[in-house]
Amino acid sequence: MKKTFLLLFSLLGASATQAQQPLLLRHPSINNDGSVVAFSYQGDIWTVPSTGGQATRLTIHEAYESNPTFSPDGKQIAFSGARFGNNDIFIMPTTGGMPKRLTFHSSQDNIASWTQADKILFSTSREFRQIERPSEVYSISPKGGTESRMLDVLGFEPTVSPDGRFVALVRGDINPVARQAYTGSSNREIWIFDTKSKSYNKLPLFATNDVMPQWSKNNTLYFLSSNDGAYNLYQLKISNDGKAEGTPKKLTNFKDESIRHINISTDGNTIVFEQDMNLYTYKVANGSIQKINVTINADDRFDASESKTFTSGIEDFKVSPNGKLLAYGIRGEIFVKEADKEKARSINVSSHAFRDVEPAWLNDSTLLFTSDRTGGNFEMFMVQSADASEKNIFKTLKHKITQLTTTPDDESNLVVSNDGKKIAYVRGRGKFVVADISADGKLTNEKVINDSWASPNDIAWSPDNKYLAYSLTDLYYNQEIFIKASDNTGKAVNVTMHPRRDSRPFWSGDGSKLGFVSERSSGRSADVWFVWLKKEDWEKEAQDWQEKDSSPAEGAAGKSDKKEKGVKPIVIDFDGIHNRVVQVTNFPGSESDFVISKDGETFYYVTNSSSAKGRDLYSIKWDGKDLKEITKGGSNPGGLYLDKEGKYIYYSRMGGFGGGGLARIDTKAGLPESLPVSAKMKVDYTGERTQVFEEAWRTIRDGFYDPQFHGNNWAKLHDKYKERCINASTSSDFRDMFNLLLGELNSSHMGLTAPERAETQREITGLLGTELTPTANGMKVSHVVPETPVTKSKSIINEGETIVAINGQAVGQSDNFYELLNGLANEKVIVSVNDATGKTREVVVRLTNSISSNLYDEWVENRKKLVEKFSNGRLGYIHIKSMDFPSFEVVEREFTAAGYGKDGIVIDVRYNGGGSTTDYLMTILNYKQHAYTIPRGASENLEKDKLKFRDYYPIGERLVYAAWTKPSIALCNEGSYSNAEIFSHAYKSLGIGKLVGLPTNGSVISTGGKSLMDGSFVRLPGRGWYTKTTDKNQELGPAVPDVIVENEPEWISKGTDNQLKVAVETLLKDIDSAKK
C-alpha cells in the first residue's frame, strides 16, 4: 500500500511538472458537421476535435498564418499567410499537406469566408479603392486562376448566403473593432447586398459595432455586437428580399469578456468562438456553451532566448570623465567599451531581462543608470567593480549593482554635475530634483527645483556647477529656456522669452554663452542661437572682438589660464538677458543637435547635407564666419556629446559611413572616425515580453490624457490582459491582445506596434495601373487609372482591351496573372494586348510599385468635374488630403487655382486623416479685410469708382499666407479624423461657413508615444481638445454638420456624390441670397 501511494504521488508530481502552459488560441473555424475546429497558434494552422483533445499542426512556417476557413464540405482549409511579405490566400487539405498559394499580389489579402464551393471571399486593396479606407471585396476559385472584384462597394468580412443570393458585409471607416464602446459615425454596420435586385440594405441593428456576420440555413444571420458593453452573439432572420425580420435575438450574455471571433458550421448546428484565451462551442439548438480543452505538445517556432551580437542600434551613450570609456545602451542593456577606434569589445554591466537605460558616469569607475527591474517603475541604480584589486569597470570580471532610489515614481533624465558631486534628475511626470551624491552613490540634501505638469528637458549643468539650464513647456505649448541656481535659491529665469519653441541649452566651457535651438525665425525653421551671459560681452562691437583675438597679451593670458586648476565662477547678468540673443545659423532647413567648443568660439551642429540626402555635421564660428562641413554623404549624426576636455565630439550615426553605431571627430583635426561596438547579450524573449507589457501599460497609466481613463479601471484591466499578452505565442498575437486592452478605453490615437521575429521573402508586384477582370482569353481591362504606366504615350492600353500575355508567357485560366508581374516593379515588360477587333499588338510598359497617389488624384479630379457640373462653373473645389505641410502648400495654391474667377469654393476634408495645420487654414479662411487699395491705371476717378474695388487687397504682397475672402462651404464625414475634425469644429464655430456631410469620427486627442525595449511602440494620447464655444470634449464629440447628407454605398462606382451636390446647392443658394 505504501509503495502504491508513493507511485501515485510520483505520477502526480510528474504530471504537475509537465503541466501545459496557458495557451492563447486564435481565429477558430469549424467544419461542415461541427466535428473539427481549426485555429491559429504560434502563427501556424492547427486542428482539434470540437470536443477537445490533442491538436494537430497543419502548417509550419516562420510567417504568421491565421484565419483558417473550412470549405463548405469540410475537406479543405483556406487561410491567410504572410510567407511572401504580405498576406496571401493559401489552401490545403483538412488532413494536412503542402499548402497551395492562390493569390500572388503584394497587397494584403485577408480571407473572409468560404460559403460557396467555388468562391473564397477576401478583403484587399487594388485599383478600385481611391480614398475610402475599407477594403475591396474580391473572390477567387479554390481551384486557382486569377481573382476578381466582386462588389462595387468597400467593406469588411464579406460572406455569401448559402443560396448565393445575398452578401453580408461590414461597413465603417476609422474605428478599431477593439473600441467596443464606440458609438460614433464610423461605427461598424452590417449591410446586405441582394445579387438579384443589385441593391444594398443596411440592417437596423445597434449604435455600437456590429461585426463578423455569419450565414446559416434559412437565411439566418449570426453576428457579434458590443451593444451591451462586451461583444456578444446575436441572431437575426433575413427576409427573402434581404431585409431584417424582427429584431436581433441576443444569444449570449457576457458582461466583461467579449467574444472576439466566430464561425458557424455548414449544417448550422454549431458555432465556435474565441474568448479570453480559449475556444468554445455554442450549440444552436439549446444554447449550451462548452470550452474546448486543447492539448498541444509541440516545439516553439522560435527559441525562447537567443544569444545575439549587436554592432548598431545604440539608444543612448555617455563618455567617462577621463575620456577613456564609453557607456551605451542597446535593447535594454548597458554596455561599456574603451573609447578606441580599434577596439569594439563591450562589457554588459547591467544584464537583466528588464529595461536598463540612461547611462550616466558618476566618476571614471562608477556608472549610474535607471531600470524597472524592481518595484514596477524606473529607479536609479549604480554599477561598480566588485573586485577591490581592479576598480576599472571595463576590465573587472566582477560587477556590483546597487539600487539608489526606491520611490513610487519613475526616476529619469539623470545628469551628473561636472565635479561629480551633484545629480539632477526628474521624478515622476515633472518633479525636477537636485541632490548631493557621494562617490559611493548615497543621495542626500534633495531639493525640488521645479514641480510641474510638464517635464523639464535638456538639463545642463553650468561649467562651475552653480546653475542648471533646462527647457520647459507651458500650457500654450511654447517651450522656453530657463536658468535656475542649483542650490534652489532665487527664481528660475526665462532667458529666451519668445513665442516660438526654444530648446537644447548648452553652456560654453568658458562661461560666456548659453547656446540653444530656436524656431523664432520667420520661416519657422530651427536655427542655432545663443545668449550672452554677461552684459559687457553683449555690448562689445565686432572691432572689439577682432582686437581681442589679435592681442598678444590676451593670448598669453589665455595660455596661463589653462594651467590654473578649477573652474572660474560663472557670472550671469540676468537683467534683460532675453534681449542679448545672437543668431548663429540662418540656412535653409533646420539645425538640430549642437555643442560649443570649450573656448566658446566654435559651434558644431547638424543640418541638411550639402552633398547627399540626409544630414551632416558642420562647424561655424559664433559670429557666423568660417563655415565648414565636417562629415560628408548624409551620415546622419545625432546626440552630439563633447567630452570633458573638449578634444572629441562623439555622436551616434544612423547611416552613411560606418553604417550606424558610434563615431567621433577630433575638434582640432576635424576628421571623423568610427568607434565600433560589439555588444553580446542573451535576449530572453519571455522576460522581455513581460517588461514590454508592463512598461507599455505604465506609459498609458502615467500619460493618458484623461486621469479617469474614460471611466475605466486601468489597474483592473492590467490584470485582465496580462496573462493573455504574456502567453501570446507570437508578436502579432501580443500586439492584438494589447490593442484589445487599449480598446477598452474607447479612445482614438492609440495602438501598439510590435516587430516580427520572422524573416520571410518579400515579393513586390509590378503594377500596370489597370483594374482587370479574368476572362477565357486573358485579363480584360475594365478600368485605366489616369497617369499610370499604361497611359503613357508609348505604352497605352485602353479600357475594353484584353491582356493575353506578359513577356511572351500566355495568361491561362488556371494561372494567376499577378504571378507574372511579381518582382517586376520599375522594370519594362512586354504586354501582349488584344483590341476590340481581336487584333493583337505588343506594348512595352514600365511597371510601377504603387498607384495610390494616382487613385487619389483620380478621385479629386472627378470631384472637381462634379462641382463644375453642379455649379455650372460658378464654384471651385479643393480637397485637403492631410493636415500636413505638403498638403497645405498644395491647398494654398489651389485657393487661387481652383477659386480663380469663381463666386465661391467648396472645401472638402472627407477622409482626411489629420495632422496639425488647421490654424494655418484658419489664417486663410478667417481673414478679415480691413482696407482696400486702388493702383494708378485702374481708375480715372478714385472717388467715383472706389466702391468697385472694395473686395481687392494686396493679399499676395502683404499677408504671410494667402487669404480667401469669398464665400465657402466645407464637407466632412465619418472619415474626417483628428485635425480634420478640429478644422470642421473651427470652421463651424467661427462662423466661416456651413458644414455639410456626416458627423466626423469623434477622435481628437494630441498624441505622442514611447519606443519600447524590443522595438515595439505604444501610442500615447496626452492632450485633450475642447471646443471653446461649447466647452465639449472633441474626443467622442464629433463636429456635426449644419446639413446632414449620407452618400449611397456604391457612390464611387456610380459616379455620384450626394454630399457634394448638396454642398454646391447650399453654397449657391447662400451666395444668391446675399446678392438680393
LORO-178677 format. One record per residue (C-alpha): y, z, x; residue in three letters. Coordinates in steps of 0.2 Angstrom, whole numbers, plus 5000, padded with zeros to 4 digits. Layout:
BEGIN
YZXAla
...
This chain:
BEGIN
500050005000Met
501250045014Lys
500849885023Lys
501149785006Thr
502849875004Phe
503349835022Leu
502849655020Leu
503849635004Leu
505349725012Phe
505149595027Ser
505149445015Leu
506649515005Leu
507549535022Gly
507149365027Ala
507749295011Ser
509349385012Ala
509749325029Thr
509349145024Gln
510449155008Ala
511348995004Gln
513249005007Gln
514348964992Pro
514448784988Leu
515948684982Leu
515148544972Leu
516248404966Arg
516348254954His
514748264944Pro
514048124934Ser
512448124923Ile
511247994920Asn
510747904904Asn
509548034897Asp
510448184904Gly
509048224916Ser
509848194933Val
511548244939Val
512448154954Ala
513848244963Phe
514848244979Ser
514648374993Tyr
515048365011Gln
515848195007Gly
514148125003Asp
513248074986Ile
511848194981Trp
510748204965Thr
509948354957Val
508948384941Pro
510148434927Ser
509048594925Thr
509448634943Gly
508448644959Gly
508348564976Gln
509748424979Ala
509348254987Thr
510548174998Arg
510847994995Leu
512147945007Thr
512548005025Ile
514147935032His
515748005040Glu
516847935027Ala
517248035011Tyr
516247974997Glu
516548034979Ser
516448004960Asn
514647944958Pro
514447854942Thr
512747814934Phe
512347634927Ser
512047644908Pro
510147634911Asp
510247764924Gly
509447664938Lys
510947634949Gln
512447744955Ile
514147674960Ala
515347774970Phe
516947764979Ser
516847774998Gly
518147755012Ala
516947685025Arg
518147545030Phe
519847645030Gly
520147645011Asn
519147674995Asn
517947534991Asp
516647524977Ile
514847534983Phe
513247534973Ile
511447594977Met
509847644968Pro
509747814960Thr
508247844971Thr
509247804987Gly
509347664999Gly
510647565008Met
512247554998Pro
512947384994Lys
514847354996Arg
515547274981Leu
517447274984Thr
518247225001Phe
520147234998His
521147355009Ser
521947434994Ser
521247594986Gln
519847554974Asp
519447714964Asn
517947704952Ile
518247754934Ala
516747714923Ser
515247614921Trp
514847604902Thr
514347414901Gln
512947344911Ala
513947204918Asp
515547294921Lys
516147434933Ile
517947484930Leu
519047544944Phe
520847584947Ser
521847494961Thr
523447414966Ser
523547224969Arg
524847094963Glu
525247154945Phe
525947324948Arg
527847294953Gln
528747454951Ile
527747574939Glu
526647704948Arg
525047704938Pro
523647594944Ser
523047424939Glu
521347414929Val
520047304937Tyr
518247264934Ser
516847194944Ile
515047154941Ser
513747264949Pro
512847104955Lys
514347064966Gly
515646924966Gly
517546954965Thr
518447074954Glu
519747034942Ser
521147124932Arg
520547174915Met
522147244906Leu
523947194905Asp
524447374907Val
524347504920Leu
523447674919Gly
522047784925Phe
520247824921Glu
519847664910Pro
518247664901Thr
517447544888Val
516647604872Ser
514847574870Pro
515047424858Asp
516347344871Gly
517747334858Arg
518847474864Phe
519547534881Val
520247704883Ala
521347744897Leu
522647874903Val
524447834905Arg
525847934913Gly
526947924928Asp
527348054942Ile
526348204937Asn
524948284946Pro
523548324934Val
523448494943Ala
525048544934Arg
524148594918Gln
525648674910Ala
526748514912Tyr
527448454895Thr
528748334901Gly
529048144898Ser
527748104911Ser
526348204904Asn
524648114904Arg
524148024887Glu
522647934881Ile
522847764874Trp
521647644866Ile
521647454869Phe
520747354855Asp
520047204863Thr
519947124846Lys
521747134840Ser
522447144858Lys
523447294853Ser
523747464861Tyr
523747634852Asn
524247804859Lys
523147944852Leu
524148084844Pro
523548224855Leu
524448364864Phe
526148384873Ala
525248434889Thr
524048324900Asn
522648234891Asp
521448164903Val
519748094908Met
519148004891Pro
517347984889Gln
516447874876Trp
514947924866Ser
514047844852Lys
514847814835Asn
516547794843Asn
516647974848Thr
517848014862Leu
517748164873Tyr
519248214884Phe
520048364893Leu
521648434888Ser
522748584895Ser
523448614878Asn
522948804879Asp
523348834897Gly
521748784906Ala
520848614904Tyr
519548624890Asn
518348494882Leu
518848414866Tyr
518048284854Gln
518948154844Leu
518248024831Lys
518947854833Ile
519047734818Ser
518447554818Asn
520247504821Asp
520447614836Gly
521447754828Lys
521147934828Ala
520248004813Glu
520748184810Gly
521248304824Thr
520448344840Pro
519048474840Lys
519048604854Lys
517348624861Leu
517648754875Thr
518748894876Asn
519048934894Phe
520649044897Lys
520849054916Asp
519648924923Glu
519948744920Ser
518648604918Ile
519048484932Arg
517948334929His
516748274915Ile
515448144912Asn
514348114897Ile
512548044897Ser
512247874889Thr
511247944875Asp
512748054871Gly
511748214871Asn
512348304887Thr
514048324896Ile
514148384914Val
515648464921Phe
516448534936Glu
517248704935Gln
517648844948Asp
516448804962Met
514948744952Asn
514248614940Leu
513748644922Tyr
512948554907Thr
513648554890Tyr
512348514876Lys
513248414862Val
512048474848Ala
512348654849Asn
513748684862Gly
512748784874Ser
513348784892Ile
512148804907Gln
512548824925Lys
511648704937Ile
510948804951Asn
510948684966Val
509948724982Thr
510448624997Ile
509548645013Asn
510448515025Ala
511448505041Asp
513348485040Asp
514048315044Arg
515248395057Phe
515048535069Asp
515748695063Ala
516548715080Ser
517048595094Glu
517548605112Ser
519048495114Lys
520248455129Thr
522048415124Phe
523148315135Thr
524648295122Ser
525148375106Gly
526248515113Ile
527148605100Glu
528248725110Asp
528448765128Phe
529448885140Lys
529748895159Val
529449055168Ser
531049135175Pro
530549085193Asn
530148915188Gly
528348915194Lys
527348925177Leu
527448835160Leu
526848915144Ala
526548795130Tyr
525648795113Gly
524348675106Ile
523448695090Arg
523748875088Gly
523348925106Glu
524548975120Ile
524148895137Phe
524948925154Val
524948805168Lys
525848785185Glu
527448685185Ala
526748555196Asp
526648365193Lys
524948355202Glu
524148495193Lys
523548485174Ala
522348635174Arg
522948755160Ser
522348935155Ile
522148985137Asn
522949155137Val
522849185118Ser
521049125112Ser
520949165094His
520449065078Ala
522149115070Phe
523849045075Arg
524649095091Asp
526449015093Val
528149035101Glu
527849075119Pro
529249175127Ala
529249245145Trp
529749425147Leu
529649405166Asn
528649305178Asp
527049395174Ser
527149435156Thr
527149325141Leu
527649355123Leu
527049265108Phe
526849285089Thr
525249275080Ser
524549305062Asp
522849365069Arg
523149545062Thr
523949605046Gly
524149445037Gly
525849405045Asn
526549345061Phe
526849495073Glu
527449495091Met
526149505105Phe
526149525124Met
524949455136Val
524749515154Gln
523449515168Ser
522249655166Ala
521749645184Asp
522849765195Ala
522449665210Ser
523049495203Glu
524649505192Lys
524849325191Asn
524549275173Ile
523849105178Phe
522749155192Lys
521949315185Thr
520249305177Leu
520649445165Lys
522049455152His
522549595141Lys
523449565124Ile
524449705116Thr
525249705099Gln
527049755100Leu
527649755082Thr
526749805065Thr
527949765051Thr
527649695033Pro
528649535038Asp
528449395050Asp
529249405067Glu
529849235073Ser
531149145084Asn
530849255100Leu
532249235113Val
532249355128Val
533849385137Ser
534249315154Asn
533949485163Asp
532349515153Gly
532949675146Lys
533349625128Lys
532549525115Ile
533249435099Ala
532149385085Tyr
532049355066Val
531149475055Arg
530649405038Gly
531749275030Arg
533449315038Gly
533549485046Lys
534249445064Phe
533649585076Val
534049635093Val
533149765103Ala
532849835121Asp
531249785128Ile
530449865144Ser
529349775156Ala
527849845148Asp
528349775131Gly
529049935122Lys
530349895109Leu
531750015107Thr
533550035101Asn
533349905087Glu
534949835079Lys
535149715064Val
536449585069Ile
536449495053Asn
535449505037Asp
535549355025Ser
534549245013Trp
534649115027Ala
533849125044Ser
534849115060Pro
534348965071Asn
534548905088Asp
534849085095Ile
535549085113Ala
536049225125Trp
537649215135Ser
537449205154Pro
537949385155Asp
536849445140Asn
538349515131Lys
538449395117Tyr
537249295106Leu
537649125099Ala
536749055084Tyr
536948935069Ser
536848995051Leu
536948905034Thr
538048965020Asp
537748945001Leu
538748775002Tyr
537348725014Tyr
538548705028Asn
537948765045Gln
539148845057Glu
539048915075Ile
539349105077Phe
539549215092Ile
539149405090Lys
539149545103Ala
537349585107Ser
537749775105Asp
538149735087Asn
540049785089Thr
541349695080Gly
541149555068Lys
540249385070Ala
541549255074Val
541349075067Asn
541848965082Val
541648795074Thr
542448805057Met
542148635049His
541448575033Pro
540048475042Arg
538548545050Arg
538648615067Asp
537048675076Ser
536148695093Arg
537348805103Pro
537148805121Phe
538048915134Trp
538648835150Ser
538048935165Gly
539748955172Asp
540349035156Gly
541748915152Ser
540948825137Lys
539848835122Leu
539148665118Gly
538548615100Phe
537948465090Val
539148425075Ser
539148295061Glu
541048305060Arg
541448135065Ser
541948015051Ser
540347915052Gly
539348075049Arg
538348045065Ser
537848195076Ala
538848205092Asp
538948325106Val
540448435106Trp
540948605115Phe
542248735113Val
543248815127Trp
542848995128Leu
544449035137Lys
546148985131Lys
546848945148Glu
545448815151Asp
545948735135Trp
547748725140Glu
547448635156Lys
547848455157Glu
546748315164Ala
547848315180Gln
547448505182Asp
545648475182Trp
545748325194Gln
546748435206Glu
545448575205Lys
544048455208Asp
544948395224Ser
545548565231Ser
544548615247Pro
544948805243Ala
544148785226Glu
542648705234Gly
542448845247Ala
542648975234Ala
541348895224Gly
540048895238Lys
540349085241Ser
540149125223Asp
538349055224Lys
537949195237Lys
538549335225Glu
537249425216Lys
537349455197Gly
538249355184Val
540149365180Lys
540549435164Pro
540949305151Ile
542749305144Val
543049245127Ile
544749225119Asp
544149225100Phe
545949195093Asp
545949025087Gly
544348975096Ile
543848855082His
545348745087Asn
544848725105Arg
543448595102Val
543148445113Val
542048295108Gln
540948245122Val
539948095115Thr
540547965102Asn
539247825102Phe
538347735089Pro
536847835082Gly
536648025083Ser
536348135098Glu
535148275096Ser
534448395110Asp
535648435124Phe
535848555139Val
537348585150Ile
537148595169Ser
537348765177Lys
539148725183Asp
539648675166Gly
540148495172Glu
538748385165Thr
537948365148Phe
536248305146Tyr
535748235129Tyr
534548125119Val
535047975109Thr
534547795105Asn
533847705119Ser
534847555126Ser
533347465132Ser
531947495119Ala
531547555101Lys
531547745102Gly
532647875111Arg
533047915129Asp
533948055140Leu
535748025145Tyr
536948125155Ser
538848125154Ile
540248225161Lys
541148345149Trp
542648235149Asp
541648085143Gly
541548005160Lys
540147955171Asp
538847905158Leu
537047875164Lys
535447835156Glu
534147945164Ile
532447895156Thr
532047715150Lys
530947625137Gly
531147745122Gly
530147885130Ser
530748005115Asn
531148165125Pro
531348315114Gly
531548505116Gly
532648495132Leu
532448655142Tyr
533548695158Leu
532648815170Asp
533548975176Lys
534148895192Glu
534748735184Gly
533648625195Lys
532548545182Tyr
532748495164Ile
531048505155Tyr
530648415139Tyr
529148355128Ser
528848175127Arg
528148085111Met
527947915118Gly
528347785132Gly
528047835150Phe
526547955151Gly
526047935133Gly
526548115127Gly
526548285134Gly
527748365146Leu
528948295159Ala
530548355169Arg
531948275178Ile
532748345194Asp
534548365190Thr
535148305207Lys
533948155209Ala
533948115191Gly
532148045191Leu
530848095178Pro
529148155182Glu
527648185171Ser
526848355170Leu
525048335165Pro
524148465154Val
522348495152Ser
522148615138Ala
520248665134Lys
519848755119Met
518448785106Lys
519048745089Val
518248855076Asp
518448745060Tyr
517948885048Thr
519149015056Gly
520448885057Glu
520248835038Arg
520449025034Thr
522049035044Gln
522748875036Val
522448935019Phe
523249105022Glu
524749035031Glu
525048895018Ala
524849025004Trp
526149145013Arg
527348995015Thr
527448974997Ile
527449164994Arg
528949185005Asp
529949025002Gly
529648964984Phe
531248944976Tyr
530849054961Asp
530349234966Pro
529449244949Gln
528349094953Phe
528749014936His
527949174928Gly
526349164938Asn
525449304948Asn
525449224965Trp
524349364973Ala
523049344959Lys
523049154962Leu
522649184980His
521149274976Asp
520549154963Lys
520649004975Tyr
520249074992Lys
518349064991Glu
518348884985Arg
519648824998Cys
518748915012Ile
517048845007Asn
517648675004Ala
516448555013Ser
517748435018Thr
519648425022Ser
519848315006Ser
519048454996Asp
520048585004Phe
521648485001Arg
521148464982Asp
520748644980Met
522348704987Phe
523348574977Asn
522548644962Leu
523148814967Leu
524948744969Leu
524748654952Gly
524548824943Glu
526448854947Leu
526848694937Asn
528148644950Ser
528648474957Ser
528848434975His
527348524980Met
525748474989Gly
524648505004Leu
524048355015Thr
522648385027Ala
521948275041Pro
520248205041Glu
518948235055Arg
518048075050Ala
518347915061Glu
517947755051Thr
518347575053Gln
519947515047Arg
520047345038Glu
521647255033Ile
521647115020Thr
522746975023Gly
523746935008Leu
524246765001Leu
525546834988Gly
524546774973Thr
523646854959Glu
521846774957Leu
520546754944Thr
518746714948Pro
518046554941Thr
516446454943Ala
517346344955Asn
518346474965Gly
519846584963Met
521146524951Lys
522946564955Val
523646654939Ser
525246704947His
526346674963Val
527446814969Val
529146744975Pro
529546744993Glu
527746774999Thr
526746675011Pro
526146534998Val
528046504993Thr
528546445010Lys
528946255011Ser
527446215021Lys
526246325013Ser
526546304994Ile
525146344982Ile
525546334964Asn
525046434949Glu
523546354940Gly
522846284956Glu
521146344962Thr
520746404979Ile
518946344984Val
518846385002Ala
519546485017Ile
519446415034Asn
518146295028Gly
517046435020Gln
516746405002Ala
517146534989Val
515446564980Gly
515246654963Gln
514146784971Ser
515346814986Asp
516846924986Asn
518346814990Phe
519346954999Tyr
517946975012Glu
518546805018Leu
520346875021Leu
519947045030Asn
520647055047Gly
521746905045Leu
523446985041Ala
524846905050Asn
523646765055Glu
523646575050Lys
522146525039Val
521746355031Ile
521646365012Val
520746235003Ser
521546204986Val
521046104970Asn
522646054960Asp
522646024941Ala
521945854943Thr
520445914954Gly
521145834970Lys
520845944985Thr
522145974999Arg
522146095014Glu
523646215016Val
524046315031Val
524646495026Val
525046635037Arg
524446795028Leu
525446955027Thr
524847135026Asn
525947195012Ser
526947114997Ile
527547274989Ser
529347234993Ser
529147064986Asn
528447134970Leu
529947254968Tyr
531147114971Asp
530247004958Glu
530447144945Trp
532347174949Val
532646984948Glu
531846974931Asn
532947124925Arg
534447034931Lys
533946874921Lys
533646984906Leu
535347064907Val
536146894910Glu
535246834894Lys
535546984883Phe
537447004888Ser
537746814888Asn
538346834905Gly
539546974902Arg
538647114911Leu
537947134929Gly
536447234934Tyr
535947354948Ile
534347444951His
534347584963Ile
532747584972Lys
532847754980Ser
534147884983Met
534247855002Asp
535547765013Phe
534747595015Pro
534647584996Ser
536447654995Phe
537047515006Glu
536247384995Val
536947464979Val
538747474987Glu
538647284990Arg
537847254973Glu
539347334964Phe
540347194970Thr
539047054970Ala
538247094953Ala
539847154945Gly
540947014951Tyr
541846944936Gly
540947054924Lys
541547164910Asp
540347304914Gly
538747344923Ile
537047414920Val
536447544932Ile
534547574932Asp
533647724940Val
532047704932Arg
530547734944Tyr
531747794957Asn
530847924967Gly
532348024973Gly
533248064989Gly
534948134992Ser
536348004988Thr
536948054970Thr
538548114977Asp
538947954986Tyr
538647864970Leu
539747984960Met
541147944973Thr
540947764967Ile
540747784949Leu
541847944946Asn
543347874955Tyr
545047904946Lys
546347774949Gln
548047844952His
549047694956Ala
549047504956Tyr
549847384968Thr
550647204967Ile
550747104983Pro
552046974986Arg
551546804979Gly
550546874964Ala
552146884953Ser
553846814952Glu
554446954941Asn
553747134945Leu
554447224930Glu
553947084918Lys
552147064925Asp
551747234931Lys
550547284917Leu
549447134921Lys
549047224937Phe
548547394931Arg
546747384935Asp
547047324953Tyr
547047454968Tyr
546647414986Pro
544947484985Ile
544247395000Gly
545647445011Glu
545947625006Arg
544347705000Leu
542947775010Val
541647694998Tyr
541947554985Ala
542447614968Ala
541847544951Trp
543247554939Thr
542547454924Lys
541347524911Pro
539547554915Ser
537947624907Ile
536447704915Ala
534547684912Leu
533247824916Cys
531447854911Asn
529947964914Glu
529847884932Gly
531547944937Ser
531248084949Tyr
532148214959Ser
533848154965Asn
533748014952Ala
533748144939Glu
535148234947Ile
536048064946Phe
535648054927Ser
536248234924His
537848194933Ala
538148034925Tyr
537948104908Lys
538848274911Ser
540348204920Leu
540548084905Gly
540447924916Ile
539547834903Gly
538047834891Lys
536247864896Leu
534847754889Val
532947764890Gly
531747914890Leu
532048094897Pro
531748104916Thr
530248184924Asn
531048364924Gly
530648384943Ser
532148434953Val
532048554967Ile
532648534985Ser
531048534996Thr
530548555014Gly
528848605021Gly
527948685035Lys
526748605048Ser
525048705049Leu
523948735064Met
522648595061Asp
523948465057Gly
524048495038Ser
525748505030Phe
526248605015Val
527748565005Arg
528948705000Leu
530248694986Pro
531548814992Gly
533148774981Arg
533348764963Gly
534648644954Trp
535648694939Tyr
536748584928Thr
538448654928Lys
538948604910Thr
537348684903Thr
536848814916Asp
535048754914Lys
533748734927Asn
533448544931Gln
531648584936Glu
530648564919Leu
532348524912Gly
532548334911Pro
534048234909Ala
533948174891Val
534748004886Pro
536047984873Asp
534947844866Val
533047864867Ile
532047704869Val
530247684874Glu
529547514881Asn
527947444874Glu
526447474885Pro
526247284890Glu
528147264893Trp
527947194910Ile
526647064906Ser
527647014890Lys
529246994900Gly
530147114888Thr
531147264891Asp
531747354876Asn
532647494885Gln
533647364895Leu
534047274879Lys
534747424870Val
535747474885Ala
536547304886Val
536947304867Glu
537647484868Thr
538747444883Leu
539447284875Leu
539747374859Lys
540747514868Asp
541747384878Ile
542147284862Asp
542647434853Ser
543847494867Ala
544747324866Lys
545147344847Lys
